[in-house]
Amino acid sequence: MDWFGVDKPRIAVCGLNPHASENGQFGDEEARIITPAITMARNQGMDVQGPFSADTIFVKAAQGAFDLVVAMYHDQGLIPVKLLDFAGSVNLTLGLPIVRTSVDHGTAFDIVGKNKADPTSMKAAIVMACDIARRRMAGTV
């Protein structure tokens, strides 16, 4: 089992352009970069599908069709995540030599010093970072 909680996660990949470019009508990054990367992942035995239009794929994932969704940029991924669980969600950056997690929200300068901050997301980010670090040390991820 890996750090997504399943043996072989079903991964959906978002497109970069609106509607995943509509076969090149709105850009070529899907055909030129994203689709070849998906093919490479499949060739390594991963269950990866896409690129999908970001405006619908998160609904399918929330309904159980996928275990995780790879977003192409910050707001593309965090908007649906925050809608599902604003206080408990975590921003995880993959592909780094270090474990990097963070809260799912901004710095909230408007409430600094007012005793209004909710620490739930920070606690979740710390727990996730510790879990990933532990699994890396054990060689399970």
The first five atom37 places (N, CA, C, CB, O) and aatype in JSON, in Angstrom:
{
  "aatype": [12, 3, 17, 13, 7, 19, 3, 11, 14, 1, 9, 0, 19, 4, 7, 10, 2, 14, 8, 0, 15, 6, 2, 7, 5, 13, 7, 3, 6, 6, 0, 1, 9, 9, 16, 14, 0, 9, 16, 12, 0, 1, 2, 5, 7, 12, 3, 19, 5, 7, 14, 13, 15, 0, 3, 16, 9, 13, 19, 11, 0, 0, 5, 7, 0, 13, 3, 10, 19, 19, 0, 12, 18, 8, 3, 5, 7, 10, 9, 14, 19, 11, 10, 10, 3, 13, 0, 7, 15, 19, 2, 10, 16, 10, 7, 10, 14, 9, 19, 1, 16, 15, 19, 3, 8, 7, 16, 0, 13, 3, 9, 19, 7, 11, 2, 11, 0, 3, 14, 16, 15, 12, 11, 0, 0, 9, 19, 12, 0, 4, 3, 9, 0, 1, 1, 1, 12, 0, 7, 16, 19],
  "atom_mask": [
    [1, 1, 1, 1, 1],
    [1, 1, 1, 1, 1],
    [1, 1, 1, 1, 1],
    [1, 1, 1, 1, 1],
    [1, 1, 1, 0, 1],
    [1, 1, 1, 1, 1],
    [1, 1, 1, 1, 1],
    [1, 1, 1, 1, 1],
    [1, 1, 1, 1, 1],
    [1, 1, 1, 1, 1],
    [1, 1, 1, 1, 1],
    [1, 1, 1, 1, 1],
    [1, 1, 1, 1, 1],
    [1, 1, 1, 1, 1],
    [1, 1, 1, 0, 1],
    [1, 1, 1, 1, 1],
    [1, 1, 1, 1, 1],
    [1, 1, 1, 1, 1],
    [1, 1, 1, 1, 1],
    [1, 1, 1, 1, 1],
    [1, 1, 1, 1, 1],
    [1, 1, 1, 1, 1],
    [1, 1, 1, 1, 1],
    [1, 1, 1, 0, 1],
    [1, 1, 1, 1, 1],
    [1, 1, 1, 1, 1],
    [1, 1, 1, 0, 1],
    [1, 1, 1, 1, 1],
    [1, 1, 1, 1, 1],
    [1, 1, 1, 1, 1],
    [1, 1, 1, 1, 1],
    [1, 1, 1, 1, 1],
    [1, 1, 1, 1, 1],
    [1, 1, 1, 1, 1],
    [1, 1, 1, 1, 1],
    [1, 1, 1, 1, 1],
    [1, 1, 1, 1, 1],
    [1, 1, 1, 1, 1],
    [1, 1, 1, 1, 1],
    [1, 1, 1, 1, 1],
    [1, 1, 1, 1, 1],
    [1, 1, 1, 1, 1],
    [1, 1, 1, 1, 1],
    [1, 1, 1, 1, 1],
    [1, 1, 1, 0, 1],
    [1, 1, 1, 1, 1],
    [1, 1, 1, 1, 1],
    [1, 1, 1, 1, 1],
    [1, 1, 1, 1, 1],
    [1, 1, 1, 0, 1],
    [1, 1, 1, 1, 1],
    [1, 1, 1, 1, 1],
    [1, 1, 1, 1, 1],
    [1, 1, 1, 1, 1],
    [1, 1, 1, 1, 1],
    [1, 1, 1, 1, 1],
    [1, 1, 1, 1, 1],
    [1, 1, 1, 1, 1],
    [1, 1, 1, 1, 1],
    [1, 1, 1, 1, 1],
    [1, 1, 1, 1, 1],
    [1, 1, 1, 1, 1],
    [1, 1, 1, 1, 1],
    [1, 1, 1, 0, 1],
    [1, 1, 1, 1, 1],
    [1, 1, 1, 1, 1],
    [1, 1, 1, 1, 1],
    [1, 1, 1, 1, 1],
    [1, 1, 1, 1, 1],
    [1, 1, 1, 1, 1],
    [1, 1, 1, 1, 1],
    [1, 1, 1, 1, 1],
    [1, 1, 1, 1, 1],
    [1, 1, 1, 1, 1],
    [1, 1, 1, 1, 1],
    [1, 1, 1, 1, 1],
    [1, 1, 1, 0, 1],
    [1, 1, 1, 1, 1],
    [1, 1, 1, 1, 1],
    [1, 1, 1, 1, 1],
    [1, 1, 1, 1, 1],
    [1, 1, 1, 1, 1],
    [1, 1, 1, 1, 1],
    [1, 1, 1, 1, 1],
    [1, 1, 1, 1, 1],
    [1, 1, 1, 1, 1],
    [1, 1, 1, 1, 1],
    [1, 1, 1, 0, 1],
    [1, 1, 1, 1, 1],
    [1, 1, 1, 1, 1],
    [1, 1, 1, 1, 1],
    [1, 1, 1, 1, 1],
    [1, 1, 1, 1, 1],
    [1, 1, 1, 1, 1],
    [1, 1, 1, 0, 1],
    [1, 1, 1, 1, 1],
    [1, 1, 1, 1, 1],
    [1, 1, 1, 1, 1],
    [1, 1, 1, 1, 1],
    [1, 1, 1, 1, 1],
    [1, 1, 1, 1, 1],
    [1, 1, 1, 1, 1],
    [1, 1, 1, 1, 1],
    [1, 1, 1, 1, 1],
    [1, 1, 1, 1, 1],
    [1, 1, 1, 0, 1],
    [1, 1, 1, 1, 1],
    [1, 1, 1, 1, 1],
    [1, 1, 1, 1, 1],
    [1, 1, 1, 1, 1],
    [1, 1, 1, 1, 1],
    [1, 1, 1, 1, 1],
    [1, 1, 1, 0, 1],
    [1, 1, 1, 1, 1],
    [1, 1, 1, 1, 1],
    [1, 1, 1, 1, 1],
    [1, 1, 1, 1, 1],
    [1, 1, 1, 1, 1],
    [1, 1, 1, 1, 1],
    [1, 1, 1, 1, 1],
    [1, 1, 1, 1, 1],
    [1, 1, 1, 1, 1],
    [1, 1, 1, 1, 1],
    [1, 1, 1, 1, 1],
    [1, 1, 1, 1, 1],
    [1, 1, 1, 1, 1],
    [1, 1, 1, 1, 1],
    [1, 1, 1, 1, 1],
    [1, 1, 1, 1, 1],
    [1, 1, 1, 1, 1],
    [1, 1, 1, 1, 1],
    [1, 1, 1, 1, 1],
    [1, 1, 1, 1, 1],
    [1, 1, 1, 1, 1],
    [1, 1, 1, 1, 1],
    [1, 1, 1, 1, 1],
    [1, 1, 1, 1, 1],
    [1, 1, 1, 1, 1],
    [1, 1, 1, 0, 1],
    [1, 1, 1, 1, 1],
    [1, 1, 1, 1, 1]
  ],
  "atom_positions": [
    [[0.84, -1.18, 0.0], [0.0, 0.0, 0.0], [0.89, 1.25, 0.0], [-0.96, -0.01, 1.23], [1.89, 1.3, 0.72]],
    [[0.53, 2.25, -0.8], [1.33, 3.47, -0.88], [0.69, 4.58, -0.05], [1.49, 3.92, -2.34], [-0.25, 4.32, 0.7]],
    [[1.18, 5.8, -0.17], [0.68, 6.88, 0.67], [-0.63, 7.45, 0.19], [1.68, 7.97, 0.75], [-1.1, 8.44, 0.75]],
    [[-1.24, 6.88, -0.82], [-2.59, 7.27, -1.21], [-3.61, 6.31, -0.62], [-2.72, 7.31, -2.73], [-4.81, 6.48, -0.83]],
    [[-3.15, 5.3, 0.13], [-4.05, 4.4, 0.83], [-4.54, 3.22, 0.03], [0.0, 0.0, 0.0], [-5.39, 2.46, 0.5]],
    [[-4.02, 3.03, -1.17], [-4.4, 1.89, -2.01], [-3.15, 1.31, -2.66], [-5.44, 2.31, -3.09], [-2.13, 1.99, -2.78]],
    [[-3.24, 0.06, -3.07], [-2.08, -0.59, -3.7], [-1.73, 0.01, -5.05], [-2.34, -2.06, -3.86], [-0.55, 0.23, -5.34]],
    [[-2.71, 0.28, -5.87], [-2.49, 0.86, -7.19], [-3.51, 1.96, -7.41], [-2.59, -0.22, -8.31], [-4.6, 1.7, -7.92]],
    [[-3.17, 3.2, -7.03], [-4.15, 4.29, -7.12], [-4.59, 4.55, -8.56], [-3.58, 5.56, -6.53], [-3.8, 4.49, -9.5]],
    [[-5.87, 4.85, -8.7], [-6.43, 5.24, -9.99], [-6.25, 6.76, -10.09], [-7.96, 4.82, -10.13], [-6.85, 7.52, -9.33]],
    [[-5.43, 7.17, -11.02], [-5.0, 8.57, -11.1], [-5.63, 9.24, -12.32], [-3.46, 8.67, -11.17], [-5.54, 8.74, -13.44]],
    [[-6.27, 10.38, -12.09], [-6.79, 11.22, -13.17], [-5.86, 12.42, -13.31], [-8.26, 11.68, -12.89], [-5.38, 12.96, -12.32]],
    [[-5.6, 12.82, -14.54], [-4.73, 13.96, -14.8], [-5.54, 15.04, -15.51], [-3.5, 13.55, -15.66], [-6.18, 14.8, -16.53]],
    [[-5.48, 16.24, -14.95], [-6.17, 17.38, -15.56], [-5.4, 17.86, -16.78], [-6.34, 18.53, -14.55], [-4.18, 17.72, -16.87]],
    [[-6.14, 18.43, -17.7], [-5.51, 19.16, -18.78], [-5.14, 20.55, -18.3], [0.0, 0.0, 0.0], [-5.63, 21.01, -17.26]],
    [[-4.3, 21.21, -19.03], [-3.89, 22.57, -18.68], [-4.88, 23.59, -19.23], [-2.49, 22.86, -19.22], [-5.22, 24.57, -18.56]],
    [[-5.33, 23.37, -20.44], [-6.19, 24.32, -21.13], [-7.66, 24.04, -20.87], [-5.91, 24.28, -22.63], [-8.02, 22.94, -20.43]],
    [[-8.53, 25.03, -21.13], [-9.97, 24.8, -20.96], [-10.41, 23.57, -21.75], [-10.77, 26.04, -21.4], [-10.04, 23.39, -22.91]],
    [[-11.21, 22.74, -21.11], [-11.74, 21.51, -21.72], [-10.63, 20.62, -22.26], [-12.72, 21.85, -22.83], [-10.81, 19.94, -23.27]],
    [[-9.47, 20.62, -21.59], [-8.3, 19.82, -21.98], [-7.96, 20.05, -23.45], [-8.57, 18.32, -21.73], [-7.52, 19.13, -24.14]],
    [[-8.14, 21.25, -23.91], [-7.79, 21.82, -25.22], [-8.75, 21.49, -26.35], [-6.45, 21.36, -25.6], [-8.57, 22.0, -27.46]],
    [[-9.76, 20.64, -26.1], [-10.7, 20.27, -27.18], [-9.93, 19.86, -28.45], [-11.67, 21.45, -27.5], [-10.12, 20.43, -29.52]],
    [[-9.06, 18.85, -28.28], [-8.28, 18.32, -29.4], [-7.43, 19.39, -30.1], [-9.2, 17.67, -30.41], [-7.35, 19.42, -31.33]],
    [[-6.8, 20.25, -29.31], [-5.88, 21.23, -29.85], [-6.48, 22.57, -30.2], [0.0, 0.0, 0.0], [-5.77, 23.45, -30.68]],
    [[-7.77, 22.76, -29.99], [-8.39, 24.04, -30.33], [-8.01, 25.16, -29.38], [-9.88, 23.89, -30.35], [-8.06, 26.33, -29.74]],
    [[-7.61, 24.8, -28.14], [-7.28, 25.82, -27.14], [-5.86, 25.68, -26.62], [-8.25, 25.74, -25.98], [-5.59, 26.07, -25.48]],
    [[-4.95, 25.16, -27.4], [-3.58, 24.97, -26.98], [-3.12, 23.56, -27.29], [0.0, 0.0, 0.0], [-3.93, 22.67, -27.55]],
    [[-1.8, 23.36, -27.26], [-1.27, 22.05, -27.62], [-0.53, 21.34, -26.48], [-0.36, 22.2, -28.78], [0.07, 20.29, -26.7]],
    [[-0.58, 21.9, -25.27], [0.16, 21.3, -24.15], [-0.33, 19.89, -23.81], [0.05, 22.19, -22.93], [0.46, 19.04, -23.4]],
    [[-1.62, 19.65, -23.98], [-2.15, 18.31, -23.69], [-1.51, 17.28, -24.61], [-3.68, 18.29, -23.85], [-1.04, 16.24, -24.14]],
    [[-1.5, 17.55, -25.92], [-0.93, 16.6, -26.88], [0.59, 16.56, -26.82], [-1.39, 16.95, -28.3], [1.19, 15.5, -26.98]],
    [[1.2, 17.7, -26.61], [2.66, 17.8, -26.68], [3.37, 17.35, -25.41], [3.05, 19.21, -26.99], [4.46, 16.79, -25.48]],
    [[2.75, 17.59, -24.23], [3.43, 17.33, -22.96], [2.67, 16.36, -22.05], [3.65, 18.63, -22.23], [3.24, 15.38, -21.57]],
    [[1.39, 16.64, -21.81], [0.65, 15.89, -20.8], [0.37, 14.46, -21.24], [-0.67, 16.6, -20.48], [0.6, 13.52, -20.48]],
    [[-0.13, 14.27, -22.46], [-0.43, 12.91, -22.92], [0.82, 12.04, -22.98], [-1.08, 12.97, -24.3], [0.75, 10.88, -22.55]],
    [[1.96, 12.52, -23.48], [3.16, 11.68, -23.43], [3.59, 11.33, -22.01], [4.3, 12.39, -24.14], [4.09, 10.23, -21.76]],
    [[3.4, 12.25, -21.06], [3.74, 11.96, -19.66], [2.82, 10.87, -19.11], [3.64, 13.24, -18.79], [3.26, 10.0, -18.35]],
    [[1.54, 10.92, -19.47], [0.6, 9.88, -19.04], [1.02, 8.53, -19.62], [-0.85, 10.24, -19.49], [0.99, 7.52, -18.92]],
    [[1.4, 8.52, -20.88], [1.87, 7.28, -21.52], [3.1, 6.73, -20.81], [2.2, 7.54, -23.01], [3.19, 5.53, -20.58]],
    [[4.03, 7.59, -20.44], [5.22, 7.15, -19.7], [4.84, 6.54, -18.36], [6.18, 8.33, -19.48], [5.4, 5.52, -17.96]],
    [[3.89, 7.15, -17.67], [3.45, 6.62, -16.38], [2.78, 5.26, -16.56], [2.48, 7.61, -15.7], [3.01, 4.34, -15.77]],
    [[1.96, 5.14, -17.58], [1.32, 3.84, -17.86], [2.36, 2.78, -18.17], [0.33, 3.97, -19.03], [2.23, 1.63, -17.72]],
    [[3.37, 3.15, -18.93], [4.44, 2.2, -19.27], [5.21, 1.73, -18.03], [5.41, 2.84, -20.26], [5.86, 0.69, -18.06]],
    [[5.12, 2.49, -16.95], [5.75, 2.1, -15.68], [4.76, 1.37, -14.78], [6.29, 3.34, -14.96], [5.07, 1.1, -13.62]],
    [[3.59, 1.04, -15.3], [2.62, 0.25, -14.56], [1.61, 1.04, -13.76], [0.0, 0.0, 0.0], [0.85, 0.45, -12.98]],
    [[1.58, 2.34, -13.92], [0.63, 3.16, -13.17], [-0.72, 3.18, -13.87], [1.16, 4.58, -12.99], [-0.8, 3.12, -15.09]],
    [[-1.79, 3.28, -13.09], [-3.14, 3.4, -13.61], [-3.47, 4.88, -13.73], [-4.18, 2.66, -12.69], [-4.03, 5.49, -12.82]],
    [[-3.1, 5.46, -14.87], [-3.24, 6.9, -15.09], [-4.12, 7.13, -16.31], [-1.86, 7.57, -15.28], [-3.95, 6.48, -17.34]],
    [[-5.06, 8.06, -16.18], [-5.93, 8.4, -17.29], [-5.99, 9.91, -17.45], [-7.34, 7.82, -17.07], [-5.77, 10.66, -16.5]],
    [[-6.28, 10.35, -18.66], [-6.42, 11.77, -18.93], [-5.77, 12.13, -20.24], [0.0, 0.0, 0.0], [-5.45, 11.24, -21.03]],
    [[-5.57, 13.39, -20.5], [-5.97, 14.53, -19.67], [-7.48, 14.78, -19.75], [-5.22, 15.78, -20.1], [-8.12, 14.62, -20.78]],
    [[-8.0, 15.18, -18.6], [-9.42, 15.46, -18.46], [-9.65, 16.95, -18.27], [-10.02, 14.68, -17.3], [-8.76, 17.67, -17.8]],
    [[-10.83, 17.39, -18.62], [-11.23, 18.76, -18.35], [-11.38, 18.93, -16.84], [-12.56, 19.11, -19.09], [-12.08, 18.15, -16.19]],
    [[-10.73, 19.93, -16.3], [-10.75, 20.13, -14.84], [-12.13, 20.5, -14.31], [-9.76, 21.21, -14.46], [-12.39, 20.32, -13.12]],
    [[-13.01, 21.0, -15.16], [-14.31, 21.42, -14.65], [-15.25, 20.26, -14.35], [-14.96, 22.34, -15.63], [-16.32, 20.47, -13.78]],
    [[-14.87, 19.03, -14.74], [-15.72, 17.88, -14.44], [-15.0, 16.74, -13.73], [-16.31, 17.36, -15.71], [-15.65, 15.94, -13.06]],
    [[-13.7, 16.64, -13.85], [-13.0, 15.46, -13.32], [-13.05, 15.37, -11.8], [-11.55, 15.48, -13.78], [-13.05, 14.26, -11.26]],
    [[-13.09, 16.48, -11.11], [-13.13, 16.43, -9.65], [-14.45, 15.85, -9.13], [-12.91, 17.83, -9.07], [-14.48, 15.21, -8.09]],
    [[-15.53, 16.08, -9.86], [-16.82, 15.49, -9.49], [-16.72, 13.97, -9.6], [-17.97, 16.03, -10.39], [-17.17, 13.25, -8.71]],
    [[-16.14, 13.49, -10.7], [-15.99, 12.04, -10.89], [-15.09, 11.44, -9.8], [-15.4, 11.74, -12.28], [-15.37, 10.36, -9.29]],
    [[-14.03, 12.14, -9.45], [-13.14, 11.65, -8.39], [-13.87, 11.62, -7.05], [-11.87, 12.54, -8.28], [-13.73, 10.66, -6.29]],
    [[-14.63, 12.65, -6.75], [-15.38, 12.7, -5.49], [-16.43, 11.59, -5.42], [-16.06, 14.08, -5.32], [-16.8, 11.14, -4.34]],
    [[-16.89, 11.14, -6.58], [-17.87, 10.05, -6.64], [-17.2, 8.68, -6.61], [-18.72, 10.17, -7.9], [-17.89, 7.65, -6.62]],
    [[-15.86, 8.65, -6.57], [-15.15, 7.38, -6.43], [-14.51, 6.82, -7.67], [0.0, 0.0, 0.0], [-13.93, 5.73, -7.61]],
    [[-14.57, 7.51, -8.79], [-13.98, 6.99, -10.03], [-12.45, 7.01, -10.0], [-14.48, 7.8, -11.21], [-11.82, 6.22, -10.7]],
    [[-11.86, 7.9, -9.2], [-10.41, 8.02, -9.11], [-10.0, 8.19, -7.65], [-9.89, 9.2, -9.96], [-10.76, 8.71, -6.84]],
    [[-8.78, 7.76, -7.34], [-8.25, 7.93, -5.99], [-7.58, 9.27, -5.81], [-7.27, 6.82, -5.67], [-7.53, 9.79, -4.69]],
    [[-7.07, 9.84, -6.88], [-6.45, 11.16, -6.8], [-6.49, 11.82, -8.16], [-5.01, 11.06, -6.28], [-6.61, 11.17, -9.19]],
    [[-6.37, 13.14, -8.13], [-6.36, 13.94, -9.34], [-5.08, 14.78, -9.34], [-7.64, 14.84, -9.44], [-4.77, 15.45, -8.36]],
    [[-4.36, 14.74, -10.44], [-3.17, 15.58, -10.6], [-3.62, 16.86, -11.3], [-2.03, 14.84, -11.43], [-4.11, 16.83, -12.43]],
    [[-3.45, 17.99, -10.6], [-3.81, 19.29, -11.16], [-2.58, 19.93, -11.79], [-4.41, 20.21, -10.07], [-1.45, 19.65, -11.38]],
    [[-2.8, 20.77, -12.76], [-1.69, 21.41, -13.46], [-1.21, 22.7, -12.79], [-2.1, 21.71, -14.87], [-0.1, 23.15, -13.06]],
    [[-2.03, 23.28, -11.94], [-1.61, 24.49, -11.25], [-2.43, 24.66, -9.97], [-1.76, 25.74, -12.16], [-3.45, 23.99, -9.79]],
    [[-1.99, 25.53, -9.12], [-2.5, 25.74, -7.76], [-4.02, 25.81, -7.67], [-1.91, 26.99, -7.2], [-4.64, 24.95, -7.05]],
    [[-4.62, 26.81, -8.27], [-6.06, 27.01, -8.11], [-6.89, 25.92, -8.77], [-6.45, 28.34, -8.67], [-8.0, 25.63, -8.32]],
    [[-6.38, 25.31, -9.82], [-7.11, 24.25, -10.49], [-7.39, 23.1, -9.52], [-6.33, 23.74, -11.7], [-8.47, 22.5, -9.56]],
    [[-6.45, 22.8, -8.67], [-6.61, 21.71, -7.72], [-7.2, 22.12, -6.39], [0.0, 0.0, 0.0], [-7.99, 21.38, -5.8]],
    [[-6.82, 23.29, -5.9], [-7.24, 23.65, -4.55], [-8.67, 24.16, -4.44], [-6.33, 24.69, -4.02], [-9.28, 24.07, -3.37]],
    [[-9.23, 24.68, -5.51], [-10.62, 25.13, -5.43], [-11.55, 23.96, -5.11], [-11.04, 25.8, -6.75], [-12.32, 24.06, -4.15]],
    [[-11.51, 22.86, -5.86], [-12.41, 21.75, -5.51], [-12.08, 21.1, -4.17], [-12.38, 20.7, -6.59], [-12.98, 20.67, -3.45]],
    [[-10.8, 21.03, -3.84], [-10.41, 20.43, -2.55], [-10.97, 21.26, -1.39], [-8.87, 20.33, -2.44], [-11.48, 20.7, -0.42]],
    [[-10.87, 22.56, -1.49], [-11.39, 23.43, -0.43], [-12.9, 23.35, -0.32], [-10.97, 24.88, -0.68], [-13.45, 23.45, 0.78]],
    [[-13.57, 23.15, -1.43], [-15.02, 22.99, -1.37], [-15.4, 21.71, -0.64], [-15.6, 22.98, -2.78], [-16.41, 21.68, 0.06]],
    [[-14.6, 20.66, -0.8], [-14.9, 19.38, -0.15], [-14.54, 19.37, 1.33], [-14.16, 18.27, -0.86], [-15.28, 18.8, 2.14]],
    [[-13.41, 20.01, 1.7], [-12.97, 19.97, 3.1], [-12.01, 21.12, 3.38], [-12.29, 18.61, 3.43], [-10.8, 20.91, 3.48]],
    [[-12.53, 22.32, 3.5], [-11.68, 23.5, 3.66], [-10.75, 23.4, 4.86], [-12.53, 24.74, 3.78], [-9.55, 23.67, 4.75]],
    [[-11.27, 23.02, 5.99], [-10.46, 23.02, 7.21], [-9.45, 21.89, 7.27], [-11.35, 22.94, 8.41], [-8.39, 22.06, 7.86]],
    [[-9.75, 20.75, 6.67], [-8.89, 19.59, 6.85], [-8.03, 19.22, 5.67], [0.0, 0.0, 0.0], [-7.28, 18.25, 5.75]],
    [[-8.11, 19.96, 4.58], [-7.33, 19.58, 3.4], [-5.89, 20.08, 3.49], [-7.99, 20.13, 2.15], [-5.57, 21.01, 4.23]],
    [[-5.04, 19.41, 2.71], [-3.6, 19.69, 2.74], [-3.1, 19.85, 1.31], [-2.83, 18.55, 3.48], [-3.54, 19.14, 0.41]],
    [[-2.2, 20.79, 1.11], [-1.53, 20.98, -0.17], [-0.24, 20.17, -0.13], [-1.26, 22.51, -0.46], [0.63, 20.43, 0.7]],
    [[-0.11, 19.19, -1.02], [1.06, 18.33, -1.09], [1.77, 18.55, -2.41], [0.67, 16.83, -0.92], [1.14, 18.47, -3.47]],
    [[3.06, 18.84, -2.38], [3.84, 19.02, -3.59], [4.63, 17.74, -3.84], [4.79, 20.26, -3.49], [5.41, 17.32, -2.99]],
    [[4.42, 17.14, -5.0], [5.11, 15.9, -5.36], [6.35, 16.19, -6.2], [4.16, 14.95, -6.12], [6.48, 17.28, -6.76]],
    [[7.24, 15.23, -6.28], [8.4, 15.33, -7.15], [9.57, 16.09, -6.58], [0.0, 0.0, 0.0], [10.51, 16.41, -7.31]],
    [[9.55, 16.4, -5.29], [10.66, 17.11, -4.67], [11.54, 16.12, -3.89], [10.14, 18.23, -3.73], [11.06, 15.05, -3.51]],
    [[12.79, 16.46, -3.66], [13.64, 15.57, -2.85], [13.32, 15.66, -1.36], [15.1, 15.92, -3.08], [13.86, 14.88, -0.56]],
    [[12.46, 16.58, -0.99], [12.05, 16.74, 0.41], [10.54, 16.55, 0.51], [12.47, 18.14, 0.96], [9.83, 16.62, -0.49]],
    [[10.05, 16.31, 1.71], [8.61, 16.25, 1.93], [8.12, 17.68, 2.09], [8.24, 15.37, 3.19], [8.62, 18.42, 2.93]],
    [[7.13, 18.07, 1.28], [6.61, 19.43, 1.36], [5.08, 19.4, 1.41], [7.09, 20.27, 0.15], [4.42, 19.09, 0.42]],
    [[4.54, 19.72, 2.56], [3.1, 19.87, 2.72], [2.85, 21.28, 3.24], [2.5, 18.79, 3.68], [3.74, 21.91, 3.81]],
    [[1.65, 21.76, 3.04], [1.3, 23.06, 3.6], [-0.21, 23.12, 3.8], [1.78, 24.22, 2.68], [-0.95, 22.27, 3.32]],
    [[-0.63, 24.14, 4.51], [-2.06, 24.36, 4.7], [-2.7, 24.62, 3.34], [-2.32, 25.55, 5.67], [-2.02, 24.96, 2.38]],
    [[-3.99, 24.45, 3.27], [-4.68, 24.62, 2.0], [-5.16, 26.05, 1.77], [-5.84, 23.67, 1.91], [-5.87, 26.3, 0.8]],
    [[-4.8, 26.96, 2.63], [-5.3, 28.32, 2.52], [-4.15, 29.31, 2.57], [-6.31, 28.62, 3.65], [-2.99, 28.92, 2.73]],
    [[-4.46, 30.56, 2.44], [-3.43, 31.6, 2.44], [-2.96, 31.97, 3.84], [0.0, 0.0, 0.0], [-3.19, 31.23, 4.8]],
    [[-2.32, 33.11, 3.94], [-1.71, 33.53, 5.19], [-2.67, 34.21, 6.15], [-0.58, 34.46, 4.91], [-2.37, 34.33, 7.34]],
    [[-3.82, 34.64, 5.68], [-4.86, 35.25, 6.51], [-4.35, 36.43, 7.34], [-5.45, 34.21, 7.44], [-4.6, 36.52, 8.54]],
    [[-3.65, 37.34, 6.68], [-3.14, 38.52, 7.36], [-4.25, 39.32, 8.04], [-2.39, 39.41, 6.38], [-4.0, 40.02, 9.02]],
    [[-5.47, 39.22, 7.52], [-6.58, 40.0, 8.07], [-7.0, 39.55, 9.47], [-7.76, 39.92, 7.14], [-7.71, 40.28, 10.16]],
    [[-6.59, 38.35, 9.89], [-6.98, 37.87, 11.23], [-5.79, 37.66, 12.16], [-7.77, 36.57, 11.11], [-5.93, 37.1, 13.25]],
    [[-4.61, 38.09, 11.73], [-3.42, 37.93, 12.57], [-3.62, 38.63, 13.91], [-2.16, 38.5, 11.87], [-4.05, 39.78, 13.96]],
    [[-3.32, 37.92, 15.01], [-3.41, 38.48, 16.34], [-4.83, 38.61, 16.88], [0.0, 0.0, 0.0], [-5.02, 39.21, 17.94]],
    [[-5.82, 38.08, 16.2], [-7.21, 38.22, 16.62], [-7.79, 36.93, 17.21], [-8.06, 38.66, 15.46], [-8.97, 36.87, 17.53]],
    [[-6.96, 35.9, 17.36], [-7.38, 34.63, 17.93], [-8.56, 34.01, 17.16], [-7.76, 34.82, 19.4], [-9.48, 33.46, 17.76]],
    [[-8.5, 34.12, 15.82], [-9.57, 33.59, 14.98], [-9.11, 32.45, 14.08], [-10.16, 34.7, 14.13], [-9.93, 31.8, 13.43]],
    [[-7.82, 32.2, 14.03], [-7.29, 31.2, 13.1], [-7.7, 29.79, 13.52], [-5.76, 31.3, 13.03], [-7.74, 29.47, 14.7]],
    [[-8.0, 28.97, 12.53], [-8.35, 27.57, 12.75], [-7.11, 26.73, 12.42], [-9.59, 27.14, 11.87], [-6.66, 26.75, 11.27]],
    [[-6.54, 26.02, 13.38], [-5.31, 25.26, 13.14], [-5.51, 23.9, 12.49], [-4.6, 25.07, 14.44], [-4.54, 23.16, 12.31]],
    [[-6.73, 23.55, 12.12], [-7.03, 22.21, 11.62], [-6.18, 21.84, 10.4], [-8.49, 22.1, 11.26], [-5.59, 20.76, 10.37]],
    [[-6.1, 22.72, 9.41], [-5.34, 22.41, 8.2], [-3.84, 22.31, 8.5], [-5.59, 23.48, 7.13], [-3.15, 21.47, 7.93]],
    [[-3.33, 23.16, 9.39], [-1.91, 23.09, 9.76], [-1.6, 21.76, 10.43], [-1.54, 24.26, 10.69], [-0.59, 21.13, 10.14]],
    [[-2.47, 21.33, 11.33], [-2.28, 20.04, 11.99], [-2.32, 18.9, 10.97], [-3.35, 19.81, 13.08], [-1.51, 17.98, 11.04]],
    [[-3.25, 18.96, 10.04], [-3.35, 17.92, 9.01], [-2.1, 17.9, 8.13], [-4.6, 18.14, 8.14], [-1.63, 16.83, 7.75]],
    [[-1.56, 19.08, 7.8], [-0.34, 19.15, 6.99], [0.85, 18.55, 7.72], [-0.03, 20.6, 6.6], [1.67, 17.85, 7.11]],
    [[0.95, 18.8, 9.01], [2.05, 18.25, 9.8], [1.92, 16.73, 9.91], [2.08, 18.89, 11.21], [2.91, 16.01, 9.77]],
    [[0.71, 16.25, 10.17], [0.49, 14.8, 10.27], [0.83, 14.13, 8.94], [-0.98, 14.5, 10.67], [1.47, 13.08, 8.93]],
    [[0.4, 14.71, 7.82], [0.69, 14.12, 6.51], [2.19, 14.12, 6.24], [-0.04, 14.89, 5.41], [2.73, 13.12, 5.75]],
    [[2.88, 15.21, 6.55], [4.33, 15.27, 6.34], [5.04, 14.2, 7.16], [4.86, 16.67, 6.71], [5.94, 13.53, 6.65]],
    [[4.65, 14.04, 8.4], [5.26, 13.01, 9.26], [4.99, 11.62, 8.72], [4.73, 13.13, 10.7], [5.89, 10.77, 8.72]],
    [[3.77, 11.37, 8.26], [3.42, 10.06, 7.72], [4.23, 9.76, 6.46], [1.92, 9.99, 7.41], [4.75, 8.65, 6.31]],
    [[4.34, 10.71, 5.56], [5.12, 10.5, 4.33], [6.59, 10.29, 4.67], [4.96, 11.7, 3.37], [7.23, 9.4, 4.1]],
    [[7.14, 11.09, 5.59], [8.55, 10.94, 5.98], [8.79, 9.56, 6.59], [8.95, 12.03, 6.98], [9.79, 8.91, 6.3]],
    [[7.86, 9.12, 7.44], [7.98, 7.79, 8.06], [7.96, 6.7, 6.99], [6.85, 7.56, 9.08], [8.77, 5.77, 7.04]],
    [[7.06, 6.82, 6.05], [6.95, 5.81, 4.98], [8.19, 5.84, 4.08], [5.68, 6.05, 4.15], [8.65, 4.79, 3.62]],
    [[8.71, 7.02, 3.81], [9.95, 7.1, 3.0], [11.1, 6.4, 3.72], [10.33, 8.58, 2.71], [11.86, 5.65, 3.1]],
    [[11.21, 6.65, 5.0], [12.29, 6.01, 5.77], [12.13, 4.49, 5.81], [12.32, 6.57, 7.2], [13.12, 3.76, 5.82]],
    [[10.89, 4.03, 5.83], [10.61, 2.58, 5.84], [10.69, 1.99, 4.44], [9.23, 2.31, 6.43], [10.66, 0.77, 4.29]],
    [[10.79, 2.83, 3.42], [10.88, 2.35, 2.05], [9.56, 1.9, 1.46], [0.0, 0.0, 0.0], [9.54, 1.12, 0.52]],
    [[8.45, 2.39, 2.02], [7.14, 1.97, 1.5], [6.56, 2.97, 0.51], [6.17, 1.76, 2.65], [5.5, 2.7, -0.06]],
    [[7.2, 4.11, 0.29], [6.78, 5.05, -0.76], [7.99, 5.52, -1.53], [6.03, 6.25, -0.17], [7.86, 6.31, -2.45]]
  ]
}
